[in-house]
Amino acid sequence: MNDVNKVFVFGAAGRVGLGLVAALLHRNINIVVADVINRNQLMEKISRIIVDKRLSDVAVNSRINVYGDVDVLNEAKVVDLLVKEKPNIVVNYAIPFTWDAARKLSNYDQISRAGLGAFAPAQVLAPMIIAKALATSDIDAKLIVGNLPDITIPIIYGLKKHNNLIQPIAGAGNVGLIEAAIKHQISIDRKVSVNELSIFLVAHHIHWVAPREPGYRNDAPFLLKVTYKGKDITTELGDLRKLMNRAIVNCYEPGAGFSSTTALLAAKLVLSLLDDEGLKQLLHVPAPNGLPGGYPVTIQDGVININLPSEWSQSEAETFMKRAHQRDGIDEIANDGSIHFNAESVDILKNELGINLPDIVKPSDLETVAKEQIRIAQDAIKSFVA
């Protein structure tokens, strides 16, 4: 791997961001970290990770540049940093408000029924600004999105028709979390080696959320194939939805227990994209090349290709993932990036948070709606915590 590679992580102070930095520290990759907290606080977090790695006898050979007080919604600031650092890969885990905080609200169970997709404008704003900044900066970098990527990346691909944007290459987490859990569960159930199992999964973040959160309909379509030593054993596994639900619940405890797994998945994606030895890597990633939902993929020479079994068509997989959107508050993401929301989700946000979400959010209105969602949600969380 070329020792001049540089990875820029926005939202580096969060659990996923810190985990990603930790996973890259010994890989001869220069790392740039930025967060809204001040530089001294961010330095303390990064220093603790470096110490932990050294105590684990891991050679820390990455150079790290640290930037505090960085609001990722400040496009001019983001452009300045990108021009200065010229990264190969940019990863965004800057989130406007966390679901951990939202869970503390007394009416969280009711809000949850709207679906995470109902907050798509708030979630897409930061990666959209970074995509604009990369295009403005003329930086040849791949963008990985951590903000609800199954939904936000397809939106950004639609918005490209109206704006000068770098199109994100993929997200991290979601389908990868589920794939890892299923493989682990089957290995326990059948007392076989994980290394002898192969999983092909087309799934959406709704499949990961539904068994863990209140209010979600757990009936979104998915595709799953499992082989053991090359033999298809899918039909031997019984009810595949029950298997998937059980695997998710057993592997990810309530709260933020999935953050470390997401960080490792993000690191695997980064390292696969940076690999310069021509190796073909097999991963599961959300929204590869702008597709809705998550898919098995191959990554080679910085290029991502869908890796479906011969009996599945890509059009079938995409149709299933668009239907999964509809279980998460979104009826449709139009070709121009307009977001069509479920009427029920619109009503829930109005009644529970006072957010006036339009039935359709057009590209011209996206930033205004996003900032209003962020403001109201943050105020509600602060008020409740106070």
N, C-alpha and C positions, 0 to 999 in steps of 0.2 A: 504494500500500500504506500502510495506516494506520501512522503513526510511533509509536503506543503499543503495537504488538505486542511481545510478549515471549516468548522461547523459552528453556526451562530444559533444560540438557543434563546428565544424570547420566552419570558415567563419562567426563568431558570430557578427562581426561589421556591416554586411549588414542589410538591412531592414527586411528580413525574419529571419535571425539569431537572431537579437535583439528582434523581435516579439516572436519568440519561447522561448527565455530566459524569457521574461516578462510573458508568459503564464505558465511557470513552477515554477516561484518564490515562490508561496504559496503552493506548492504541496509536501512538505517534501522530495524533491529530491535534492541531491547534484548535482551541475552543474559545468562543466568545460568548459571554453570558450577559443578559440584560434583564432587568426587572424594575417594577415601579417602586420597590423599596429603595432606601438610600444605599450608597455604595458600601459603607461600612457594614451595614447589616448583611448585605449580599456577600461581602468578603468573608464574614464570619461563617456563613453557611457553607461557602465553597471550601474554606480552610478546614472546617470540620470533616468534610467529605475526603479531602486529601489526606488528613491525618488517619481517618478510618481505613483508607486504602493502604497506607503505609504500614499500619498495624497489622493488616491482613497479608503482609509481605508481597504486596503488589507494587511493581515499579511504576511510579507516576512520572511519565515522560511527556506529558502534554503541556504546552504553554497556554495559559488562560488569561484572557483580557476581561475585565469586569466593568460593567456600566450600570450604575444605579440611577434612580429617579427617571427611568425611561417609561413613558406612557406610550404603549404600542399604538394607541389611536392618534398619536401625533405624527402624521406622515412625514413632515419635514425632518423631525428628529430621526425617524427610522431611515429615511434616505441618507442622511448624513452618516449614520453609523455603518450602513451597508457600503457606501462609497469608501469610507475609511478602511473597513475590514476586508472587503471583497471575498466573502465566504463562498465555498463550493456548495454547501447545503445550509438551508435555513429551516429551523424547526420552530413552530409556534405552539407554546403551551401557556400563553398569556390568556387567561379566562376572565371575563368581566365580573362574574360572580360565581362562587363555587356552589355545587349541589350540596356539599357538606353543610354549608351555612344555611342554604334554603331548607334543608331537612329540619332545622330548628324551629321553623315557623309553625305556629299552632294549626294552620290550615294546610300544611304540606301535603297531606293525603289527598285533599281536594285539588290542589295545584298540580300534583303529579298526574292526575287524570287527563290533563291537557296534553301531556307528552312533551318530551324534551324538544321535539321538532317545533313546538309552538314558540320556542325561544330562538329559532333559527336566525332572525335578523340580528339579535345581540351576539350570537355565536359566530356569525360569518363576518362581522365588521372587522375584527382584528386581522384575520388572515387575508381579507380583501385589501386592507390597507397595506399589508406587507407585500401582497402580490402587485399592487400598484407601485409601491416603492421600488421593488426589484426591477420592474419594467422601466420606471423613470431613471433608475440608476444605471440601466443597461448592464446589470450584473448577471453573468451566466451562472446562475445557481438553481439548484432544485429545491422546491418548497414542499415541506412536509407539514401537514395540518393536524393539530391535536384537538381542535374545536369541533366536536360533533361531525367528524369528517364524512360519514356516510351521506350526510345532507348538505353540509356547507361546501364541500368541494364541487358537487354537481351544480350548485348555485353559482359558484365562481366561474365555472366553465360557461354557463349561460351569460353571465355578466360580461364575459370577454367580448361579446358582440357589441357592447356599448362603451367599453373602457379598454385602455391599454394595460393589460394584466399579464403577469406570468401565471401560467396554469399550474396549479399544484400537481405533483406527481402521484401523491398518495397520502393517506393518513396512517396512523399507528394505533393499535389497540383493537377494541370491539371484536371483530371476527377472529383476530388472533387470540384474544382472551378465551373465546369460546372453544376454538380448536384445541388449545393447550389443555383446557379443562376436560374436554371430551376424551382426549387421548389418555390423560391421567386416569380418568374414571374407568375407562375400558381396561386399562392395564391392571387396575385393582380388581375389578369384577372378574376378569378372566385369568388373572394371575399370569400375565404375559409381560414381556419386556416392551417398554414404550418404544424402543428403537425398532421393533419389528412391526409397529403399527404405522399405517399411512392414512391421513385424513384428507378428504376433499370436502370443503364446506363453503357454501354460499349463504351468508347470513348477514343480518343488519344489527345495529346496536340495540334495536328494540328486542331482539331475541336474548340479549344479555341482560337488559334492564327488566323485562317482564317478570322473571321469576324472583326478582330482588326488590321491586318497588311496588307500592300500592297503586291500584287504579288502572293498571295496564291490561289490555286484552292480550292474552297469550295464545294467539292463533295466527300470527303472521307466517306466510309461507317461507320455506327454506329448502336447501338441497344438502344432503349429507351422504357421503360414501366412505366406508371404512374397509381397509384391507389389512390382513395379517399375513405376513410373509408372502405378500403378493396376491393372496387369495381374497376375493370379495366376501366379507362376512357381514355385510350390512343387514341382510334379512334375518340374521341370527340374533340381532341386538334388540328385537322387540320394538316397542313404541319409541321412535327416535326423538320425539319432542320430550317425552318423559326422561329419556336418557340425557338429553341436553340440559334440561332444567335441573336435574339432580346433580349433574357435573358442575354446573355453575354455582349452585348453592353450596355444594360440598367444598369447592375450591376457593371461593371468595367470600370471606366473612363479611357481615354487615359493616358499613362504613367505607373507609378508603383502602381496604385491604388489597385492592387490585392495582394500586398505583405503581408498586414495584414491578409487577408483571408488564404493565403498559410501558414503563420506562425501558425494560429489557427488550420488548418488542420494537420500540422506537430505535433503540441502539442497533438491533439486528438489521432493521431497514436501512439505517444510515450506513452501516458497515458494508452491507450488500451493494448499495449504490456507489460506494467509494472503491469497491474492489476493482483492482486493475490487472488481475491475473486471469481474467476470462472464465472464472468459475461460475457455474449456474447455481443460484441459490433458490430454494423453495420456501416460500413464506405464505402467510395469509394476511392480507392488508385491506383496510377499507378504502373504497373509492379510487382504485388504481386508474390513472389516466382519466379521471372524471366520472367514472361509472357510479351509479347509485348502489349503496350497500357494499358488502365485503366479499372478497373472492380469493381462491388459491391462485398464486402467481409464481412465475419464475422471474428472477432478476439476473441479468447478465450484461456486463459492459455498460451499466447505468441505465439500462432499458428494462421496463416492466412489461411482461406479457401475461395475459390470462392463461391459467393452466387448468382447464376443465377436463373431466373424463369425457371420453368420446360419446357417451350416451347422453350428455347434457349439451344443449345449445346455448350459446351466449345470449341469444335473444330471450330464451326461456328464463335464464338466470336474471337478466335485467328486469324482465316483467315481474318476477317474484319480488325483487328488491324495491321496485316502484310501489308494489302493493304493500310492502312492509312500511314504506313511508306513511301510508294512509292509516296505519295503526299507531303512528307517532305524531299526529296532529297536522299532517300535510297531505292534502289531496293530490297536489301535483307541483312539480318544479318545471315551469315552462322553458322552452328553448332559449328564451331571452333572459332567463334568470329570475323571472317573476315567481313569487311563492304564493300558491293557492292553499289557504288553510281550511281545516275542518271547521264547520260551524260550531260544533261542540267545544272545540279548543278555544275558539274566539270568545265564546260565552264564559268559559271557565276563567280565562285571564281577566275578563272584565269584572266578573262577580267576585273573584277571590283576591285580585291584586289591583284592580282599577286600571288595568292596562287596556287601552283601546287599540286592539290589533285589527287592522283592516282584513276583510276577507281575502283580498289579494294585495300583496306588497309588491309594487312595481320597482324596477331598478332605480328610478328617479326618487323614490320615497324611502329606499332601504335604510340609508344612513340616519334619517330623521326618526324612523320607527325604531331602529336599533338603539339609538341613544336614549330614547324615551323608555324602552324596555329596561335598559341598564340602570337608568336613574331610579325608576320606580322600584325595581327589584332590590337594588342596593339600599335604598331608603327603608324598605320594608324589613330587610334583614337587620340593618343597623338599629331600627326602632325596636324590633323584637328583642335583640340581644341586649340593648340598653335597658 
